């Protein structure tokens, strides 16, 4: 294995490209929480969020690497998933499967209420949620609060089909802390809040805690909705239990959990046979679980039935001609997203009922 080298901070430019000859070189993100690395030709994601597991993508070229005030940022061209955005060593999006996440986290809440007009996006600096929110013609204002300007700049340069959401005139970008932004939001400001956060470690940790949900509830109108990234049922049921409990205490309307498939999202251990020598094999391996969840809640007021879309959108509903048709979301998959496997249903429904 080639020696790992720490990625240098971007000190001379907000968008720093690797030096000549470093395209497939060894590189590593190192933080107190995890080490994810690029050895020659491969990126491997390692995190305490999925202990004992890892996932690798073949790297064709490293396009960008830098360090913002908050996190390490990298973009590489993969062999199978197009360009990949990595924050603090964790894959955030790939060109191939980003639609499954962006479309679901947006349309699950927005298609559940009539005529949403004002929406807040917390996080989501890549612009993909903005792109999806903009499909809804009833909306007249979209705020986005992203803490890391480097993520916005990198996304605009390397993921233009995702960051196209920033081109919509209804969008107002706020660079800053989403927690503080919500605390300062006037009561009842928004029809919907979409929290596109990374995992609950580092700068995103506060976005999974009860005080943050209380700020969200205050900022929503009666019958307003929130959708937040809520981890994988295969790996993080202990985290999901806490999220459901917090939301059940805060939100007095509906409290629901939905899920979708995103191949490059959290990981799952599997068994295979790896030869060690002439006499022994090592039975182990790594694979994506490909599952990510969403917490959907509404405030007290007009009843919200998340499981049956009230305001459906289809593949041909585009507010902007620059946005491509929907690739993943439809009304059938909307309802199906709330069907949970038995092991998860038992736990989540008990917590949602306050038991």
C-alpha positions in Angstrom: 0.0 0.0 0.0 1.3 3.4 -0.9 2.1 5.8 1.9 -0.7 8.1 2.8 -0.2 11.9 2.7 -2.4 14.5 4.4 -4.4 16.7 2.0 -3.0 20.2 2.1 -5.2 23.2 3.0 -6.3 25.5 0.2 -4.4 28.6 1.3 -3.8 30.3 -2.0 -7.2 30.0 -3.6 -10.7 29.0 -2.6 -10.7 26.4 -5.4 -7.4 24.5 -5.3 -6.6 21.8 -7.7 -4.1 19.0 -7.0 -0.5 19.4 -8.3 0.5 17.8 -11.6 1.1 14.1 -11.0 -1.2 13.9 -8.0 -4.3 12.9 -9.9 -4.3 9.3 -8.6 -1.8 9.8 -5.8 -2.2 8.7 -2.2 -4.1 11.1 -0.1 -5.9 11.0 3.2 -8.5 13.0 5.2 -7.6 12.9 8.8 -9.8 14.3 11.6 -10.5 13.3 15.2 -13.5 11.3 14.0 -12.2 9.2 11.1 -9.6 8.6 8.4 -10.8 8.1 4.8 -8.2 7.7 2.2 -7.2 7.6 -1.4 -4.6 5.0 -2.2 -3.4 4.8 -5.8 -6.5 4.4 -7.9 -9.1 4.0 -5.0 -11.0 6.1 -2.5 -12.0 4.3 0.7 -14.5 5.7 3.1 -14.0 4.9 6.8 -16.0 6.4 9.6 -17.0 5.7 13.2 -20.6 6.1 12.0 -20.2 2.6 10.4 -17.5 0.8 12.5 -15.8 -2.2 11.1 -17.0 -1.3 7.6 -15.7 0.6 4.6 -16.5 1.3 1.0 -14.3 2.0 -2.0 -14.7 3.7 -5.4 -12.2 3.6 -8.2 -10.6 7.0 -8.8 -9.9 8.2 -12.3 -8.7 11.7 -11.3 -8.7 13.9 -8.2 -10.2 17.2 -9.4 -10.1 19.3 -6.2 -8.9 19.1 -2.7 -8.9 21.7 0.0 -9.7 22.6 3.6 -12.3 25.2 4.5 -12.8 26.7 7.9 -15.1 23.8 8.8 -14.0 20.6 6.9 -11.9 18.9 4.3 -13.4 19.1 0.8 -12.5 16.8 -2.1 -13.9 16.2 -5.6 -12.8 13.2 -7.7 -13.9 11.6 -11.0 -14.9 8.0 -10.3 -14.9 5.2 -12.7 -18.6 4.3 -12.2 -20.5 7.1 -10.4 -19.2 10.2 -12.2 -17.9 13.1 -10.1 -18.0 12.6 -6.4 -18.2 15.2 -3.6 -16.5 14.2 -0.3 -16.6 16.2 2.9 -14.4 15.2 5.8 -13.8 11.8 4.1 -17.5 11.0 3.7 -19.3 10.8 0.4 -22.0 13.5 0.1 -23.1 13.1 -3.5 -22.2 11.4 -6.8 -23.5 12.4 -10.2 -25.0 9.0 -10.8 -27.2 8.6 -7.7 -27.7 12.1 -6.3 -31.3 12.2 -7.7 -32.5 9.5 -5.3 -31.6 11.7 -2.3 -32.3 15.2 -3.6 -35.7 14.4 -5.1 -37.0 12.4 -2.1 -35.8 14.8 0.6 -37.6 17.6 -1.3 -40.7 16.2 -2.7 -41.8 14.0 0.2 -42.5 17.2 2.2 -43.5 19.6 -0.5 -45.9 17.2 -2.2 -47.7 16.6 1.1 -49.0 20.1 1.6 -51.1 22.4 -0.7 -49.4 25.4 -2.4 -46.2 25.8 -0.5 -44.9 29.4 -0.9 -41.9 29.9 1.4 -39.2 27.3 2.0 -36.0 27.2 4.0 -33.2 24.8 3.2 -30.6 24.3 5.9 -27.4 22.9 4.6 -27.6 21.5 1.0 -24.7 23.7 -0.2 -24.4 21.6 -3.4 -27.7 23.2 -4.6 -29.5 20.0 -5.4 -32.4 20.5 -3.0 -32.7 24.0 -4.4 -33.0 22.5 -7.9 -35.9 20.3 -6.7 -37.7 23.0 -4.7 -37.7 25.2 -7.8 -39.9 22.7 -9.6 -42.8 23.8 -7.5 -44.5 26.7 -9.3 -46.4 27.8 -6.1 -43.2 28.7 -4.3 -42.3 32.4 -4.4 -39.3 32.5 -2.0 -36.5 30.0 -1.1 -33.9 30.7 1.7 -30.9 28.5 1.9 -28.5 28.7 4.9 -25.2 26.9 4.3 -22.3 27.2 6.7 -19.5 26.5 4.3 -19.0 28.7 1.3 -16.4 26.4 -0.2 -19.0 23.7 -0.6 -21.2 26.2 -2.6 -18.2 27.3 -4.8 -16.9 23.8 -5.4 -20.4 22.6 -6.3 -21.0 25.4 -8.8 -17.8 24.6 -10.6 -17.8 20.8 -10.6 -21.5 19.9 -10.3 -23.3 22.5 -12.5 -26.3 20.2 -13.1 -26.8 20.0 -9.3 -25.9 23.6 -8.4 -28.3 24.9 -11.1 -30.7 25.6 -8.3 -28.7 28.7 -7.4 -29.7 30.3 -10.7 -33.3 30.5 -9.7 -34.3 34.2 -8.9 -36.4 33.0 -6.0 -33.3 31.8 -4.1 -31.6 33.8 -1.4 -28.3 32.4 -0.1 -27.2 33.0 3.5 -23.7 31.8 4.4 -23.7 31.0 8.1 -24.8 28.8 10.9 -28.2 27.2 10.2 -28.9 26.8 14.0 -28.4 30.6 14.5 -30.4 31.4 11.4 -33.4 29.5 12.5 -33.3 31.0 16.0 -33.6 34.4 14.4 -36.3 33.5 12.0 -39.7 35.1 12.7 -42.3 32.8 14.1 -44.4 31.1 11.4 -42.2 32.2 8.5 -42.1 29.1 6.4 -44.4 26.5 4.9 -41.6 23.9 4.8 -38.0 23.5 6.2 -35.7 21.0 4.5 -32.6 20.0 6.5 -30.0 18.5 4.2 -27.4 17.8 6.8 -24.3 15.5 6.9 -24.0 12.9 9.6 -24.4 14.0 13.3 -20.7 14.4 13.9 -18.7 17.7 13.4 -20.5 20.8 12.3 -23.8 19.0 11.7 -24.2 17.6 15.2 -26.5 20.3 16.5 -29.0 19.7 13.6 -30.0 16.4 15.2 -30.7 17.8 18.7 -34.0 18.8 20.4 -33.3 22.6 20.6 -32.8 22.7 16.9 -36.1 20.9 16.2 -37.8 23.4 18.6 -36.4 26.3 16.5 -37.7 24.6 13.3 -41.2 24.2 14.8 -41.3 27.9 15.8 -40.3 29.0 12.3 -43.0 26.9 10.6 -46.6 28.0 10.1 -49.5 25.9 11.6 -49.5 22.7 9.5 -46.0 23.5 8.2 -43.7 20.6 7.5 -40.0 19.7 8.0 -38.0 17.0 6.4 -34.5 16.1 7.7 -31.9 13.5 6.8 -32.3 10.8 9.4 -29.6 8.1 8.8 -29.8 4.4 7.9 -32.1 1.9 9.4 -29.4 -0.8 8.9 -26.8 1.0 10.8 -28.2 3.8 13.0 -31.4 2.7 14.7 -30.1 4.0 18.0 -29.7 7.5 16.4 -33.1 7.2 14.7 -34.7 6.3 18.0 -33.4 9.6 19.5 -34.5 11.6 16.5 -38.0 10.2 16.6 -38.3 10.8 20.3 -37.1 14.4 20.0 -39.5 15.1 17.1 -42.4 13.4 18.9 -41.9 15.8 21.8 -41.6 18.9 19.7 -44.0 18.4 16.7 -47.7 18.1 17.6 -48.9 17.1 14.1 -47.7 14.1 12.1 -44.4 12.3 12.9 -43.2 9.9 10.2 -40.1 8.1 9.0 -39.4 7.4 5.3 -36.5 5.9 3.4 -34.9 5.6 0.0 -32.1 3.9 -1.8 -28.9 5.7 -2.6 -26.2 3.2 -3.6 -23.2 5.2 -2.3 -24.7 6.0 1.1 -24.1 4.3 4.4 -22.4 0.9 4.4 -23.2 -2.7 5.2 -21.0 -5.6 6.1 -21.2 -8.8 4.0 -19.4 -12.2 3.9 -17.2 -13.4 1.1 -14.0 -15.6 0.9 -10.7 -13.9 0.6 -7.6 -16.2 0.2 -4.9 -15.6 2.8 -2.6 -18.5 2.0 -2.8 -22.1 0.8 -4.7 -23.1 3.9 -6.9 -20.3 5.1 -9.4 -17.8 3.8 -10.7 -14.6 5.5 -14.5 -14.4 5.5 -15.3 -10.7 5.3 -16.1 -7.9 2.9 -17.7 -4.5 2.5 -20.7 -3.2 0.6 -23.0 -0.2 0.6 -26.3 -0.6 2.5 -27.5 2.0 0.0 -30.2 3.2 2.4 -30.8 6.6 3.9 -33.8 7.8 5.8 -35.9 11.0 6.3 -37.8 12.3 9.3 -41.0 14.1 8.3 -43.0 16.1 10.8 -45.7 18.7 10.8 -46.7 21.4 13.3 -50.1 21.5 15.0 -52.7 22.8 12.5 -54.1 21.5 9.3 -53.6 17.8 9.2 -50.8 16.5 7.0 -50.9 13.0 5.6 -47.3 12.4 4.4 -48.0 9.0 3.1 -50.4 10.1 0.4 -49.2 13.0 -1.8 -51.7 15.9 -1.8 -49.8 18.0 -4.3 -48.1 15.5 -6.7 -45.4 16.4 -9.2 -44.3 14.3 -12.1 -41.4 14.0 -14.4 -42.6 16.7 -16.7 -43.3 19.4 -14.1 -40.4 21.8 -14.4 -40.4 25.4 -13.3 -37.2 26.0 -15.2 -36.2 24.6 -18.6 -32.6 24.4 -17.4 -33.6 21.6 -15.0 -33.7 18.0 -16.3 -36.8 15.8 -15.7 -37.2 13.9 -12.5 -35.2 10.7 -12.5 -36.4 9.0 -9.3 -39.4 10.5 -7.5 -43.0 9.7 -8.5 -46.3 9.5 -6.5 -46.0 5.7 -6.2 -42.5 5.7 -4.7 -43.7 8.6 -2.4 -46.2 6.4 -0.7 -43.9 3.3 -0.7 -41.1 5.3 1.1 -43.1 5.1 4.3 -43.4 1.2 4.2 -40.8 0.1 6.8 -39.3 -3.4 7.3 -40.7 -5.0 10.5 -37.6 -4.5 12.7 -37.6 -0.8 12.0 -41.4 -0.4 12.0 -41.7 -1.8 15.5 -39.1 0.6 17.0 -40.1 3.7 15.1 -43.8 3.4 15.5 -43.4 2.9 19.3 -41.2 6.0 19.6 -43.5 8.0 17.4 -46.4 7.0 19.7 -44.4 8.3 22.7 -43.8 4.8 24.2 
